[in-house]
């Protein structure tokens, strides 16, 4: 492409400046001055790089910066090689066309030095590889790819397959541990020249379709995907026509896709290492005996967990708050639940609790944020605003909570807290990591 001031300016309006600068320097570095013409090109590209440098100097902190993330906006995160990685906007910026991944290292956020174009929809660590799904291009490869892997310097097409064997389309969900195959779900997926599918599985050598996917409309929203150790696959879908409803689909090799009973609202899925499936949402009789927020599926029917999640202390004496579960995950083969509750059964548990299969336990003094009642309009009813954990990424060593949080135990935090099995701490460097607040 021929660069002039006009095209360079257009690029700078659409491409993160640091990534643009690196690309131009890379192009300059690839030119070998074997002739006077090549020498002229090298000089030209060097001058372009200097123009980028002087023009974009305020933005070069994105090359290898310490940055301040707006963690309330984080919706995608994973732990990779023991380090937290998130897709989130920088404070004061909103990457819409371009996606940037940040890594938490030694208490500081650092950008991975390559932008992704086209919208990242999921982020996952699998067998030592950091993967992003979507339909993305990158600063060094504009072609759309359903799945990309981080090679330490740049995002490249995953698994190095040719067109006849590659998975194309838009991946929206990923699941799978280091001991399992990688399972993905999305829209418009296609293995090579094959038919459109919804769900596919990678065994380390080739892609395999899980049928054509559940029979849902093309405008259905894929909400959550989990895979049990025995290969049982569960996909939660939100449908909008003819009415809005949530359907939980189950895949088994012998029967294909089938819908599990119950059309009530469901928001989150989690499966423990022993194969127990838990679903958070709203369940009503006759599926369960009473209204509950979390239920376990045993392969035939739903079971409510002993001890309800509640939030005592509504605006009237003796009243309580209507709550929701905002996040669901697993840690050390236990179910971890985040949401607007203050009690789990008889246990005081502020916004987060663990379920071991039989009973609830708290995580120290739990999490906290600014909670208050608001008047919905001048004459409207009161509603409750609380700060919930939205994401609960974990590994064997630590459990992270991300969301609108300002306290973990007695430690002041800024949207991110870490639990090590005994205590909460603030993994971010800075004054807040040393500040303690009254419980």
C-alpha positions in Angstrom: 0.0 0.0 0.0 1.3 3.4 -0.9 1.5 5.7 2.1 1.1 9.4 2.1 -0.1 11.9 4.7 -3.8 11.2 3.9 -3.6 7.4 4.1 -1.4 7.5 7.2 -3.8 9.8 8.9 -6.7 7.5 8.0 -4.9 4.6 9.5 -4.0 6.4 12.7 -7.7 7.1 13.2 -8.6 3.4 13.0 -5.5 1.6 14.3 -4.0 1.9 17.8 -1.0 4.2 17.3 1.6 1.9 18.9 0.5 -1.0 16.8 0.7 1.2 13.7 4.1 2.4 14.6 5.4 -1.1 15.2 4.0 -2.3 11.8 5.7 0.5 9.9 9.0 -0.1 11.7 8.6 -3.8 10.9 8.1 -3.0 7.2 11.2 -0.8 7.3 13.2 -3.6 8.9 12.2 -6.1 6.3 13.8 -4.0 3.5 17.3 -4.9 2.6 19.1 -1.9 1.0 20.7 -4.0 -1.8 20.2 -1.2 -4.3 19.7 2.5 -4.5 16.0 1.9 -4.9 15.8 -0.3 -1.9 17.9 2.2 0.0 15.4 4.9 -0.9 12.6 2.7 0.4 14.4 2.1 3.6 14.9 5.8 4.1 11.2 6.4 3.2 10.0 3.9 5.8 12.4 5.2 8.4 10.9 8.7 7.8 7.4 7.3 8.1 8.4 5.7 11.4 9.7 9.0 12.6 6.5 10.7 11.6 4.5 8.2 13.6 6.9 8.6 16.5 6.5 12.3 16.7 2.8 12.3 16.0 1.9 9.5 18.4 4.3 10.2 21.2 1.5 10.6 23.8 0.2 7.2 22.8 3.4 5.2 23.0 2.7 4.2 26.6 0.6 1.4 25.0 3.8 -0.3 23.6 4.9 -1.6 27.0 3.1 0.4 29.6 1.8 0.3 33.1 -1.8 1.0 32.5 -5.0 1.6 34.5 -7.8 -0.6 33.4 -11.5 0.1 34.0 -12.2 -3.3 35.6 -15.9 -2.5 35.8 -16.0 -3.0 32.0 -14.1 -6.3 32.0 -16.3 -9.1 30.6 -13.6 -11.5 29.3 -10.7 -12.9 31.4 -8.6 -16.1 31.9 -5.6 -17.3 33.8 -2.7 -18.3 31.5 0.6 -19.6 33.0 -0.5 -18.3 36.4 -1.1 -14.8 35.1 -4.4 -13.0 34.7 -5.2 -11.9 31.2 -8.2 -9.7 30.4 -9.9 -8.0 27.5 -10.9 -4.6 28.8 -10.9 -0.9 27.8 -8.3 1.4 29.1 -9.7 4.3 31.2 -10.7 7.1 29.0 -10.7 4.9 25.9 -13.1 2.4 24.3 -11.5 0.1 21.9 -14.5 -0.9 19.6 -13.0 -2.0 16.3 -9.7 -3.0 17.9 -9.2 -5.4 20.9 -6.3 -5.2 23.3 -5.4 -7.9 25.8 -3.8 -6.9 29.1 -1.7 -9.1 31.4 -1.3 -8.7 35.1 2.4 -8.9 35.9 4.1 -8.0 39.2 1.1 -5.9 40.3 0.9 -3.9 37.0 -1.2 -4.2 33.9 0.7 -4.5 30.6 -0.7 -4.6 27.1 0.3 -7.5 24.9 2.0 -5.6 22.1 -0.3 -6.5 19.2 -3.9 -5.4 18.6 -6.8 -7.5 17.3 -9.3 -6.2 14.8 -12.8 -7.4 14.4 -14.0 -8.0 18.0 -12.7 -10.5 20.5 -15.6 -12.6 21.9 -13.7 -15.1 24.2 -10.3 -15.6 25.7 -9.1 -19.1 26.9 -5.9 -20.9 28.1 -5.6 -24.4 26.8 -2.5 -26.7 26.9 -0.1 -23.8 27.4 -1.6 -21.7 24.6 -3.4 -18.4 25.0 -6.3 -18.4 22.5 -8.7 -15.7 21.4 -12.0 -16.3 19.6 -14.1 -14.1 17.4 -13.6 -13.2 13.7 -10.4 -11.3 14.1 -7.6 -9.8 12.1 -4.4 -8.5 13.6 -2.0 -5.7 12.9 0.3 -8.0 10.9 -2.5 -10.2 9.4 -5.7 -8.6 8.2 -7.4 -11.8 7.3 -10.3 -12.8 9.5 -9.7 -15.9 11.6 -12.1 -17.6 14.0 -9.3 -18.6 16.4 -5.9 -17.0 17.1 -3.0 -18.0 19.3 -0.4 -15.8 21.0 3.1 -16.8 19.9 4.9 -14.5 22.3 5.2 -11.7 19.8 2.0 -11.6 17.8 -1.4 -13.2 17.3 -1.4 -15.8 14.5 -3.9 -18.3 13.1 -4.2 -21.2 15.5 -3.0 -24.7 14.8 -1.5 -23.9 11.4 -4.1 -25.8 9.3 -4.7 -25.3 5.5 -8.0 -24.1 4.2 -9.4 -27.6 3.8 -9.1 -28.4 7.5 -9.3 -25.0 9.1 -12.2 -23.8 11.2 -13.7 -20.5 9.9 -16.5 -18.4 11.2 -17.1 -16.5 14.4 -16.2 -18.3 17.7 -18.2 -16.9 20.7 -17.5 -19.5 23.4 -14.6 -21.8 24.3 -14.3 -24.6 26.9 -11.8 -27.3 27.8 -9.0 -27.9 30.3 -5.4 -29.0 29.7 -6.6 -32.6 30.0 -9.5 -32.3 27.6 -10.1 -31.5 24.0 -10.9 -27.9 23.1 -14.6 -27.2 22.4 -15.9 -24.1 20.7 -19.3 -22.7 19.8 -20.2 -19.9 17.5 -22.1 -18.7 14.5 -21.3 -19.4 10.9 -18.7 -22.0 11.8 -17.4 -24.2 9.0 -14.7 -26.8 8.8 -13.0 -26.4 5.5 -15.7 -26.4 2.7 -18.2 -28.3 4.9 -21.7 -27.3 6.0 -22.4 -24.6 8.6 -22.2 -25.9 12.2 -22.6 -24.4 15.7 -20.2 -26.5 17.8 -16.8 -28.1 17.0 -14.1 -29.9 19.0 -10.3 -29.9 18.4 -8.5 -33.0 19.6 -5.0 -31.7 18.9 -4.9 -32.9 15.4 -8.2 -32.1 13.6 -11.5 -30.4 14.1 -14.7 -32.5 14.5 -18.3 -31.1 14.3 -20.7 -32.0 17.1 -23.5 -32.6 14.7 -24.8 -29.4 13.1 -25.4 -27.9 16.6 -28.7 -27.5 18.4 -31.7 -26.6 16.2 -32.0 -22.9 17.1 -32.6 -19.8 15.1 -29.7 -17.9 13.7 -30.5 -14.9 15.9 -30.2 -16.9 19.1 -27.6 -15.8 21.6 -25.0 -18.3 22.8 -24.6 -17.6 26.5 -22.4 -20.3 28.1 -20.5 -23.5 27.2 -19.1 -26.2 29.6 -17.7 -29.7 29.0 -17.7 -32.4 31.7 -14.7 -34.7 32.1 -16.6 -37.5 30.3 -17.1 -35.3 27.2 -20.7 -34.4 28.0 -21.2 -30.9 26.5 -23.7 -28.3 27.6 -24.6 -25.2 25.7 -26.9 -22.5 27.1 -28.8 -20.5 24.4 -31.1 -17.5 24.8 -33.8 -17.4 22.1 -36.0 -14.4 21.2 -38.7 -15.8 18.9 -41.5 -16.5 19.2 -40.9 -15.5 22.8 -37.9 -14.9 24.9 -36.6 -18.1 26.6 -33.5 -19.8 27.8 -32.8 -23.4 26.6 -30.0 -25.6 27.9 -28.8 -28.1 25.3 -26.9 -31.3 26.0 -24.7 -33.2 23.6 -23.8 -36.9 23.8 -22.3 -38.9 21.0 -25.1 -41.6 21.3 -28.1 -39.2 21.2 -26.9 -36.0 19.6 -28.4 -32.7 20.8 -31.4 -32.6 23.2 -32.9 -29.9 25.3 -33.0 -30.3 29.1 -36.3 -29.7 30.8 -37.2 -26.3 32.1 -37.7 -23.0 30.3 -37.0 -20.6 33.2 -34.3 -18.0 33.0 -30.7 -19.4 33.2 -27.6 -17.2 33.2 -24.5 -19.2 34.0 -23.1 -22.8 33.8 -20.3 -24.5 35.7 -19.2 -28.1 35.8 -16.9 -29.5 38.5 -14.0 -31.9 37.9 -16.2 -34.8 39.0 -18.8 -34.0 36.4 -21.4 -32.3 38.4 -23.3 -29.6 36.4 -24.6 -26.5 38.1 -26.8 -23.9 36.6 -27.6 -20.4 38.0 -30.7 -18.6 37.1 -34.3 -18.7 38.3 -36.0 -22.1 38.9 -39.6 -22.6 39.9 -41.8 -25.5 40.8 -42.4 -28.2 39.5 -38.7 -28.3 38.5 -37.7 -27.8 42.1 -39.7 -27.7 45.3 -39.2 -24.0 46.0 -38.0 -21.0 44.1 -34.2 -21.2 44.0 -31.3 -19.5 42.2 -28.9 -22.5 41.7 -29.7 -26.1 40.8 -27.7 -29.2 40.1 -28.5 -31.6 37.2 -28.1 -35.3 37.9 -28.7 -36.5 34.3 -32.4 -36.9 34.9 -33.8 -34.1 37.1 -32.9 -30.8 38.8 -32.0 -30.6 42.5 -31.9 -27.4 44.6 -28.9 -26.8 46.8 -29.4 -26.9 50.6 -29.5 -23.4 52.0 -30.8 -20.6 49.9 -28.8 -17.5 48.9 -30.4 -14.5 50.5 -29.9 -10.8 51.2 -31.6 -9.8 54.5 -32.1 -6.1 55.1 -34.5 -4.6 52.7 -36.0 -1.1 53.0 -38.6 -2.3 55.5 -38.0 -4.2 58.8 -37.8 -7.9 58.2 -37.8 -7.6 54.4 -35.1 -8.9 52.0 -33.6 -7.9 48.7 -34.4 -9.7 45.4 -31.0 -11.0 44.3 -29.3 -12.5 41.3 -26.2 -14.7 40.8 -23.8 -12.7 38.7 -21.0 -15.2 38.3 -20.4 -19.0 38.5 -17.1 -20.9 38.5 -15.1 -23.7 40.0 -12.1 -23.7 42.3 -10.3 -26.7 43.7 -13.3 -28.9 42.6 -15.8 -26.7 44.5 -18.5 -24.5 43.0 -17.8 -20.8 43.6 -20.8 -18.4 43.3 -20.8 -14.6 43.1 -23.8 -12.4 43.3 -25.9 -10.0 45.4 -26.3 -12.2 48.4 -25.1 -11.7 52.0 -26.0 -15.1 53.3 -25.8 -18.7 52.0 -27.9 -20.9 54.1 -27.0 -20.1 57.7 -23.5 -18.9 56.7 -22.7 -15.2 56.4 -21.1 -14.8 52.9 -20.8 -11.4 51.4 -21.2 -11.5 47.6 -19.2 -14.8 47.2 -19.5 -18.3 48.6 -18.2 -21.9 48.0 -20.3 -25.0 47.7 -18.5 -28.3 48.3 -21.4 -30.6 47.2 -23.0 -30.7 50.6 -22.8 -27.3 52.3 -21.9 -23.6 51.9 -18.7 -22.0 53.3 -17.6 -18.4 53.1 -14.4 -16.9 51.9 -13.3 -15.0 54.9 -15.3 -11.8 55.2 -16.1 -11.9 51.5 -16.3 -9.0 49.1 -17.8 -5.5 49.4 -18.8 -2.5 47.5 -21.0 0.6 47.8 -24.6 -0.7 48.1 -27.6 1.6 48.3 -31.3 1.9 47.6 -32.4 4.2 44.7 -35.7 5.7 43.8 -36.6 4.6 40.2 -38.0 7.9 39.0 -39.9 10.5 41.0 -42.8 8.2 41.8 -41.3 4.8 40.9 -40.4 1.9 43.3 -37.2 1.5 45.1 -34.5 -0.7 43.6 -31.3 -2.0 45.0 -27.8 -1.4 43.5 -25.0 -3.5 44.6 -21.4 -4.3 43.5 -21.1 -7.8 42.3 -18.2 -9.9 41.1 -18.8 -10.4 37.3 -15.9 -12.8 36.6 -14.3 -15.6 38.7 -11.2 -16.9 36.9 -9.2 -19.4 38.9 -6.4 -21.9 39.0 -5.2 -24.3 41.7 -3.3 -21.5 43.5 -5.7 -18.6 43.4 -9.2 -17.5 42.8 -9.8 -14.0 41.3 -12.9 -11.9 41.6 -13.4 -9.1 39.0 -16.2 -6.5 39.1 -17.6 -3.5 40.8 -15.7 -4.1 44.1 -13.9 -1.9 46.5 -13.3 -4.3 49.4 -12.1 -7.9 49.8 -12.0 -9.0 53.5 -10.5 -6.0 55.2 -8.4 -5.0 52.2 -9.3 -2.1 49.9 -9.3 -3.1 46.3 -10.0 -1.5 42.9 -12.2 -3.9 41.0 -9.9 -6.9 41.5 -9.4 -9.2 44.4 -7.5 -12.5 44.9 -8.2 -15.3 47.4 -5.4 -17.8 48.2 -7.5 -20.2 50.3 -6.9 -18.3 53.6 -6.9 -14.6 52.9 -7.9 -11.9 50.4 -5.4 -9.5 49.0 -5.1 -6.8 46.3 -3.0 -8.1 43.4 -2.6 -4.6 42.0 0.4 -2.5 43.0 -0.3 1.0 44.5 -1.6 2.6 47.6 -4.8 0.6 47.7 -2.8 -2.6 48.1 -1.5 -1.4 51.4 -4.8 0.3 52.6 -7.0 -1.6 55.0 -10.6 -0.7 55.7 -12.9 -1.4 58.6 -14.9 -4.6 58.2 
